[in-house]
Amino acid sequence: MFMEKILALMGDVPVQFYPVCYAFGFIAFLWIVDKFFHIFVSLIDRR
């Protein structure tokens, strides 16, 4: 669901590039989750 919306925003992507788009989208998703986790930990661990 998430990746279909991203692919729709990017426009008409050829079918052979779908796995690459899914891989980059998954990496971007993990990066965003990691950044939010880092911010969350830094807010809790502020001394």
Secondary structure, DSSP 8 states (H G I E B T S, - for coil): -HHHHHHHHH----GGGHHHHHHHHHHHHHHHHHHHHHHHHHHHT--
